[in-house]
Amino acid sequence: AVVSTQSTGKLSKLQYLSLMRNPVTTKPKYRFYVIHHCPSVRVLDYKKIKQVERQSAAKMFGGMKKADKIKTFTPGDAIKKGPTAQDREAIKAAIAKASSLDEIRKLEMMLNSGTIPGF
């Protein structure tokens, strides 16, 4: 489950977090949710958190009242099975553009973390 806002004080020393293969990673904006609610985390899913991501997360979740918070994960919800047709096209395009083995490895890491190239 995604960290609730009440428990973030308990995670103030958490710097590295991997939720790879966790169903919550299929939820929209889960990365930004975690970034905003766990500000001490520096690396999420083996990818360094950039300042731009922190700013985006603050815009998405910073101004919300407690009652207006978005539910990002509910146990028992259906899990997204595989990429959409648009996602598959973006993946194919990214692979076609890759010009080195290093780029292919980066794409593989992105796909394993649930990030679709180009989005």
Secondary structure, DSSP 8 states (H G I E B T S, - for coil): ----GGGGGGGTT--EE--TT-GGGGSTTHHHHHHHH-TT--EETTEE--HHHHHHHHHHHTT--GGG------TT-----S--HHHHHHHHHHHHH--SHHHHHHHHHHHHTT--TT-
